[in-house]
Amino acid sequence: MIEGRYFYPHATRFVAARASAASGMLRVEALDGSLLNEAPAKSLRLSPALGRLPARLSLGDGSHFESDDRAGIESLRRELKLRAPGGLLHRIERSWRGITLAVLATAALSYGFVAFGVPFIARKLAEATPPSIAVAMSRQTMQILDGRALAPSALKPKDRARLEALFRKVSAHEPRGAGGYTLLMRRGPGVGANAFALPDGSVVVTDALYALAKNDEEIEGVLAHEMSHVNHAHGLQRVYQASMIPAAIALLTGDVSQVSQMATVLPGILVQSAYSRNFEQQADDDAAAILRAMGAKPSRLGDLLLRLEEVHCHKGGCAPSWLGSHPETAARVERLRQETGK
Amino acid sequence: MSGEHEAAVESGAARSYPFQFEGTGGEYFGIWIVNLALTVVTLGIYSAWATVRTRRYFRGNMVLAGHAFDYHASPVRILIGRAIAFVLLLGYNISLNFSPYALLVWIPAFLIAVPWLIVSSLRFNARNTSYRNVRFNFTGTLGGAAKAYIFWPLIAMLSGGFLMPLARRVRDYYHINNHSFGGRPFETEFTGWQIYSRFLIAFAMWIALMVAFFTFIAVSAKFMPHGKAVSPNDIAIMAPLILMIAFLEIGFIVVGIATMAMIYNLALGHTVLDGRHRLRCRLNPLVLAWVVITNTLLTLATLGLFYPWAQVRYTRYFLGRMALEATSDLDEFTSEAFGTQSAVGEEIAGFFDLGIGL
């Protein structure tokens, strides 16, 4: 006999009741022993077990029997040979082994997805993106920058010619060949010494960066670094990565409560800067290889990076490397020095 | 008239039933982490089943007058809704990264999609929620959603925020007054002054924050060495400034949450069911802010593991501050509501009702 409550068919009315099983039938009776309802096992349906929620047995005619006596319901279920929906889930949710396994599986798979899944999908998507889209995207970016952050270069013709010659020399060693890249010279008062690549093969170099470089090899190093970004379509990959992370977080948490909103912004930023650091490292390695192929020292790029950091960090203060889009300069320089020794 | 009504409430004819939340963080942790693991393993597909399980847990542990609420949604509908939302979100992000002009295409699409998503999501959740076998319903229209979520926010923006309280009231009316329980309507009503006064309090808190911040800046500037450029690497000077900015940021969040609490108190506290049973909502704005902020910090500090406790703690506090003041027997009322429910038609969610989780 299991104590519980009987709810009349399609009504809100209920009475205290007891349930028992006899010869394949469920019998529900009032506390005075009078029969309230009975039903054969095949028309019974048990609600999925969840937390400490009362078990609910639907009798099939709109009425149900509800009880907090989980153990009693379980023996009743065995006797009547009823299905136990969600029974396995319920057991896992309450066992320490199950929970530990779930924590580990979630951590391992999330890490795998973030570390390998997203970069892999982004790379495949970037490879499949038609060049016309990359061209349109780059053109729009330049349009926006030219109006605001960037102005035409003020370099002397002599310096322009030198930069163009270096650009041709480096691009001849690159997979796309001399015609695959476009040099754009700009002056950016707010941007300072900087260089960046766009997906269509444009490489923007600011006057300040040109002025900061002390020799040809330093400039070659920067150009090779930016061309590597072009070769691997890092710009496109970044777009796909940045689009996947918020959608994945929304899918995982599935709710937009205040807690999850605030708590998911920071991890998103951290993950994206980690991707960006990987791209920078790849570009550094490629640049080192190209410099060596041209008979130059990869460490020269490191010299320029050190000077760049000095200039930039004096102005705005540098973010710690785990938050930044670029690896720590000291580590980059050390890596480039090792490349030189090879 | 209303004076007489008030008197009846005062004389003790009404009985107050507090809401209770009986879920626990430890129990929900197991449910949550298993949900999460299965969602990751199935690349997100299980998230629909996870959502149903989570909602059933939260509704099932929400107790009023000795009876729990219940949730009946089909995971497949939620899966369809999720898939649509996921594709939209992905497409939006990708296209916007390619070209800022893509926004021009998305704006009209959103103008149509947003009201539809809101209506179908609210209706889905209401119709799948029940209390003692009696279902809730949501009968808001697309036009109403467009008014509450697009037209009025736009007006509020164009007025420089001056009409924001009224826009908020339109939204609360739309939400609450379109809900019903067994065909018996929920209704809320409050004056423009009441909502404006809440926003004025928020504004005053905001001003006080700014005054405190700029006083600090002015005072500390006096102690700064003059004639020397301040280096951002100088910890002694930068640390207090960064602390103050953090203080200001948290202050803004506190003001935001406290404002939400005052609005909940107002809108829910003035809600009447079937013209006779009154909801009570007495959130303490500062306590709610404390709960949300400490929840967020603990969730971040534990790499997300605190999240289930945070959810339970928030729900427990929120529901613990709510009550239903019934002017007639609640048992009888639910029976009556059950009767009218079949007259209204116990519709299950229609084909276009999708659970998005708004």
Contacts between the chains, C-beta under 8 A, distances in Angstrom:
chain1	res1	chain2	res2	distance
A	7	B	133	6.9
A	10	B	133	7.1
A	10	B	338	7.7
A	11	B	133	6.9
A	11	B	335	6.9
A	11	B	338	6.1
A	12	B	132	4.4
A	12	B	133	5.4
A	12	B	134	6.3
A	12	B	331	7.3
A	12	B	334	4.3
A	12	B	335	5.1
A	12	B	337	7.9
A	12	B	338	5.0
A	13	B	335	6.5
A	48	B	53	8.0
A	50	B	31	7.2
A	50	B	53	6.5
A	50	B	56	5.9
A	50	B	57	5.7
A	50	B	60	6.8
A	51	B	23	6.7
A	51	B	27	5.0
A	51	B	28	7.4
A	51	B	31	6.6
A	51	B	57	5.4
A	51	B	60	7.3
A	51	B	61	7.0
A	52	B	22	7.6
A	52	B	27	6.8
A	53	B	56	7.5
A	53	B	57	7.3
A	53	B	60	4.3
A	53	B	61	7.1
A	53	B	68	7.3
A	54	B	68	7.7
A	86	B	53	7.9
A	89	B	34	6.5
A	89	B	53	7.8
A	92	B	30	7.8
A	92	B	34	5.4
A	93	B	30	3.8
A	93	B	31	5.1
A	93	B	34	5.0
A	94	B	27	8.0
A	94	B	30	5.7
A	98	B	30	7.5
A	98	B	34	6.8
A	99	B	29	7.2
A	99	B	30	5.3
A	99	B	33	5.8
A	99	B	34	7.3
A	101	B	37	7.6
A	102	B	33	4.4
A	102	B	34	4.9
A	102	B	36	7.1
A	102	B	37	3.9
A	103	B	33	5.7
A	103	B	37	7.8
A	103	B	305	7.7
A	105	B	37	4.5
A	105	B	40	7.1
A	105	B	41	6.7
A	106	B	33	6.5
A	106	B	36	5.0
A	106	B	37	4.7
A	106	B	40	5.6
A	109	B	37	7.7
A	109	B	40	4.4
A	109	B	41	6.5
A	110	B	40	6.0
A	113	B	40	7.2
A	133	B	98	6.5
A	136	B	98	7.6
A	136	B	99	7.0
A	137	B	98	4.9
A	137	B	99	6.4
A	140	B	99	5.3
A	140	B	100	7.1
A	140	B	101	7.1
A	144	B	100	7.2
A	239	B	94	6.6
A	239	B	97	4.0
A	239	B	98	6.6
A	240	B	94	6.9
A	242	B	93	6.9
A	242	B	97	6.2
A	243	B	90	5.8
A	243	B	93	3.5
A	243	B	94	4.6
A	243	B	97	6.3
A	244	B	90	7.2
A	246	B	89	7.0
A	246	B	93	6.5
A	247	B	86	5.7
A	247	B	89	4.7
A	247	B	90	4.8
A	247	B	93	6.7
A	248	B	44	7.6
A	250	B	85	7.5
A	250	B	86	7.4
A	250	B	89	6.3
A	251	B	39	7.7
A	251	B	44	4.5
A	251	B	47	5.9
A	251	B	82	6.8
A	251	B	86	5.7
A	252	B	36	6.9
A	252	B	39	6.1
A	252	B	40	7.3
A	252	B	44	7.3
A	252	B	47	7.0
A	254	B	47	5.3
A	254	B	50	7.0
A	254	B	51	5.3
A	254	B	54	8.0
A	254	B	82	7.4
A	254	B	357	5.4
A	255	B	357	5.5
A	256	B	357	7.2
A	256	B	358	7.1
A	257	B	311	7.4
A	257	B	314	7.8
A	258	B	257	7.4
A	258	B	292	5.5
A	258	B	296	7.5
A	259	B	292	6.8
A	259	B	295	5.2
A	259	B	296	5.5
A	259	B	299	5.9
A	259	B	307	6.9
A	259	B	310	5.2
A	259	B	311	7.1
A	259	B	314	7.2
A	260	B	307	7.4
A	262	B	296	4.8
A	263	B	296	5.6
A	263	B	299	4.7
A	263	B	300	5.5
A	263	B	304	7.0
A	263	B	307	7.5
A	266	B	300	6.6
A	313	B	233	7.7
A	314	B	231	7.9
A	316	B	232	7.0
A	317	B	232	3.6
A	317	B	233	6.7
